[in-house]
Each structure stands twice: as structure tokens, then as C-alpha cells.
Amino acid sequence: MKSLLEEIAPQFIVDKAGKKTAVILDIATFQHLIDELEDFYLGVLAQAALNEDPDYAQGSVGQAMKPFHMNK
């Protein structure tokens, strides 16, 4: 089984000393990472809302998440 780093297959830009200074990802991998970050962020927002207002859980999740929808 490949590690996540092997699956992502990043290319690194290094300085004269060989220190990694930047990373290059293919567009599909970059978009996948952004999608995962957005999903995580929305989960954090939902959890925070549930922690602030327990009655929030009673409503429709779809309706509750509409204010946080991100256009792609």
C-alpha cells in the first residue's frame, strides 16, 4: 500500500543548498486536496454550530449548511 505522499507524487523545488522551498502538484491532486479541506472546514463549522446550539441538530442538515456552501 502506498503512503499518502507516494500517492500525491509531489515534485519539490529546492534552493542551492538542496532545501525544499516549494512543491508542485498536478491540478487533479491540488483540486482533490482543496475539496478535502473544504469538507473538513464545513465539518468544523457544523460541529461548532451544534456545540453552540443543541437544537440546531433538530433541523435539516441541508438547510443548515446552505449558508456555508462554497461555489466551485
C-alpha positions as CSV (number, residue, x, y, z in Angstrom):
1,M,0.0,0.0,0.0
2,K,1.3,3.4,-1.0
3,S,1.7,6.2,1.5
4,L,-0.2,9.4,1.0
5,L,3.0,11.2,0.0
6,E,3.6,8.5,-2.7
7,E,0.1,8.7,-4.0
8,I,0.2,12.5,-4.3
9,A,3.6,12.3,-6.0
10,P,4.7,15.9,-5.3
11,Q,7.7,17.4,-7.1
12,F,9.8,19.7,-5.0
13,I,11.7,22.9,-5.8
14,V,14.9,23.2,-3.9
15,D,17.3,26.1,-3.2
16,K,21.0,26.0,-3.9
17,A,21.6,24.2,-0.6
18,G,19.1,21.5,-1.5
19,K,16.5,22.7,1.0
20,K,12.9,22.2,-0.2
21,T,11.3,25.6,-0.8
22,A,8.1,24.8,-2.7
23,V,6.0,21.9,-4.0
24,I,4.4,21.2,-7.4
25,L,1.2,19.2,-7.6
26,D,-0.8,18.2,-10.6
27,I,-4.1,20.0,-11.0
28,A,-6.3,17.0,-10.1
29,T,-4.4,16.4,-6.9
30,F,-4.5,20.0,-5.9
31,Q,-8.3,20.1,-6.5
32,H,-8.7,17.0,-4.5
33,L,-6.8,18.5,-1.6
34,I,-8.9,21.7,-1.8
35,D,-12.1,19.6,-1.8
36,E,-10.9,17.7,1.2
37,L,-10.0,20.9,3.1
38,E,-13.4,22.4,2.3
39,D,-15.2,19.3,3.5
40,F,-13.1,19.4,6.7
41,Y,-13.8,23.1,7.2
42,L,-17.6,22.6,6.7
43,G,-17.5,19.8,9.3
44,V,-15.8,22.1,11.8
45,L,-18.4,24.8,11.2
46,A,-21.2,22.3,11.6
47,Q,-19.7,20.9,14.8
48,A,-19.2,24.4,16.2
49,A,-22.9,25.2,15.4
50,L,-24.0,22.0,17.1
51,N,-21.9,22.9,20.2
52,E,-23.3,26.4,20.4
53,D,-27.0,25.4,19.8
54,P,-28.0,21.8,20.5
55,D,-31.4,22.5,18.9
56,Y,-29.5,23.1,15.7
57,A,-29.3,19.3,15.3
58,Q,-33.1,19.1,15.1
59,G,-33.3,20.9,11.7
60,S,-32.5,19.8,8.2
61,V,-28.7,19.4,7.7
62,G,-29.1,20.5,4.1
63,Q,-30.9,23.7,5.1
64,A,-28.4,24.3,7.9
65,M,-25.4,24.0,5.6
66,K,-26.7,26.3,2.9
67,P,-25.1,29.5,4.4
68,F,-21.7,27.7,4.2
69,H,-22.0,26.5,0.7
70,M,-18.9,27.3,-1.4
71,N,-19.2,27.7,-5.1
72,K,-16.6,25.7,-7.1
